[in-house]
Amino acid sequence: MLNYSTYLNANSTQWVTFVHGAGGSSSIWFKQIRDFKAEFNVLILDLRGHGDSKPRLKDTFNPKYTFDSITNDILEVINHLKIETSHFVGISLGTILIRNLAEKHPNRVQSMIMGGAIMKLNFRSQLLIKLGVIFKSVVPYMLLYRFFAFIIMPRKNHKKSRSLFVNEAKKLYQKEFIRWFKLTSEINPLLRFFRAKDIKIPTLYVMGAEDHLFLPSIKDIVKSHSTSILYVVEKCGHVVNVEQPLLFNKTSLDFLKSRTVVN
């Protein structure tokens, strides 16, 4: 099972589950925990191969990761904790996993908060992935990861986010990085399906105004998805919860409290 931590609130029956992105870990939520646990029960977890969720023996013999298998890892944890329903907060690739969980098990997802959401790969990001596929076996993975981080978060004020993700990615093994990178082979049809389907689960997209790769597609999505809204954070890049934590927390908590009664 994935490594996880819970923070219980004696005055609430509601849960909020946090899902980080590729190369990160649950530690990226350290600026969210205090504010969220004051209102809700909180679950944070490390995706497989990240943080303290070490590679498992069976992954050695079954090296192919899929979005469904990684989504099932999350489901295993919430089942273990007997969490019937939860609000979910994700960042970057974590938003794809949350959306996939909502598709497979909509009765388990009360609402979704999608920070730095990835719902479409534009030409530049697809080119980036193709270059990664070509060089992933010959170029040290940390060099690739630093390059990707710079392309996604290029500005001076994104430096803190870049450094955090690069430092977390150093904890990955090269084989683990390659397994995760191979997920990109199934990403386009999955994202196309997500964009086309209005899932009817309340969704808040929190996007940086400088998230040049992914913000344009989210603007299009909220026009056609009836229960989705967008909040754009000025002077902010891809990792909104790290760059603008106070604004991210307030916006997210206001959204959650407007849709649920905290007991």
N, C-alpha and C positions, 0 to 999 in steps of 0.2 A: 504494500500500500504506500501511497505518497506520504511524504513527511508533511505534517500539518500542525497548526497551533490554533487554539480557540480562546476567545475572550468572552466570558459570559456576563450578561447583564441581567440581574435578578428582577428587573422591572420590565423586561421585554420578552416576548415569545418569538419575535421576528429575527431572522438571520440575514446577514450580509456576507457573501462569499467573494473573496478577492482572487483573481486569476492573473498572474503576471505574463509577460511576453517571452519570446525565445531569447535565450541567453541571459535572462534575468533570474530573479528568485523572489521569494516572499518578502525579502528585505526591502524591496523597492516601495513597499507600502508603509514604511515606518512613520511617515508624516500623516498617514490617514488613521492609524489604529486608535489613537487617543480620542479623536473626535467621534469616530464611528462607534466605538465601544461604549461611549456615554449614552448612546441612543438605542443600540441594537446588540444582539449577540454577533460576534465576528468570527469568521473562519478564514484563515490564510493558509495557502499550501504552496509547496514547491512542485512544479511539473516534473515529470520523469527525467532523470539525468541532470536536474538543476538543483541548486542549493543543497539541501540534505536528503533529497530523493535520489539516492545513488542508483546507477544502472543495475538492473536486476539480471539474474542469471539467465532467465528465459529470453531476455532481449539479446543476449549474446548469440543465441541460435535462431532468433527471429528478428533480424536487424531492421526490418521495414516498419517504420512508424506510419500511422495513418491518423487523420484528424478524428476519426471515430474511435480508434483505440486510445488516444490520449484523452478524448472527451470521457470515455468510460472510466479512466483513472479518477477523474473528478467525481463522477457519479458514485464510484466505489467508496470514496471518502464520505460523501454526504449520506449515503446509505448506512455506512458504519456508524455514523453519529446520529442516525435516525432523524435526520433533518428532512421533513416532508417537502417543504418549499423554502426557497431562499431568494433574496434579491442578489444579483450578481454584478460585480464591478470588475472590469477588465481593462487591460492596457495593451495596445499593439496587437500582436498575434493572439494574446489572450482573448481579445474580442471575438475572434473567429471561433475559438473553442466554446465560448459562452453562447454565441449564436447557434452553433451546431448542437449544443446541449438543449437549447430552447426548441430546436427543430425536432430532435429525437424524443424529448421528454418535456413538452410544454407545460404539463401540470406541475413540474418541479420549479419552474422559473416565474417568480412574481413580477420582476422587472429587471431591466438591464441598463447598466451605465457603461458606456463604451468610450474610453479615453484613447485618443490617438487611434481611432478605429481603422481597421484595414478591411474595406469592402470592395475595393477594385484596385488592380494594378495598372497604372498608366504605362505609357511607352517607356519612360525612363526607368521605372521600377522593374518592368519586365526585362529590360536590357541588363539591369543590374543582376537579376537572378540568372540570366543566361551566362553572364560572365562568371558568376559564382559556380555554376555547374561545370563550366569548362576548366576552371582553375582550382576547384575545391580539393582535388587529390594531389596537387603539386605545389600549391602555395600554402604556407602555414596558416591554419584557420584563424589565428588571432589577427594576422595581417588582413585577411578578408573581412573579419568582423569589424576591425577598426575602419576599414574603407567603407563598409556598409553604414556604420554608425555615422560617419562623416557625411555621407550622401543624404541620409535621412534627417540628420540633425546638424546642418552645416554652419549655423551662425555662432557668433561669440557667446551669446546668451544661452546657447544650447550645450555649452561645454560641460556643465555639471551633469546633465543627463547622459551625455556621451561617456563621460568618465565612469559614471555609475554602472552603465551597462557593459562597458568594456571590462571593468574590474570583476563583475559577476561572471562574464563569459570566460574569464581566465580559469574558472573552476571547472569548466567543461573539458572532457577529453575530446581529442580530434575526432575519434570515431563517433562520439555522441553528437558533435556538431554536424557531421556529415549525415547522420540519420535524420536529424531535424531539418537539414537543408533539403533533403529529398522530399519532404512534404510539399515543396513548391510544385512538384509535378502534378498534384491534384488540386491546386489552389484555384485556378481560373474557373473551371466549371462549378466549383462549390460557391465561389463568390458571386458568380453570375446567377446562380439559383437564389442565393440570399437576397440579391438586389431585386430580383423579380417578384419575390414572395413577400407580401405584407403579413407578417406573422401575428399581428394584433396583440403583442405583448408590449406594455409601456416601455419605451426605450429613450434614454437620454444620451445623445452623443456630445461629448465634451472634447472639442478639438482646438488645437492651437492655430491661430491665424497664420502662423509661419510653417504649418505642416503641409508643405507644398506638394508632396507626393499623394496625400490621401484626403485632404479636406475637400477638393472639388467634387469627388464622387459622393461624399456624405451630404453635401448640399443638394445633390440631385435626389438622393434616397429620401430625405425628409419631405420632399415635395409629393412623393407618391405613397409613402407609408403612413397610414392614418394615425398611428399611436406613437410616432417618433418625433422628437424635437431636437434641435441643435443649439448648443451654446458655444460660441466661439470666444476663446480667450486671447485677447490682444497681446502682442509682444511675447508670444509663446510658440514653441515648436511641438514636436511629436509627443514627448513624454510629459503631458500636462500635469499629472499628479506630483511630479518631482519639481518641475519648473515653477508652477504656481499652485502650491499645495493648499493654501488657505482658500483661494477662490474655487479650486476643485472641490474641496471638502464642503464648503458652504453650498455651492450649486448642487452637488450630489445629494447632500442631506435634505435640502429644501425639496428636491424632486422626490426623494423617498418618503418624506413625512407628508407630502401632499397626496400620496397614494396609499397610505396605510395608517392604521391606527396603532400606535405603539402602546402595548399593554403594560 
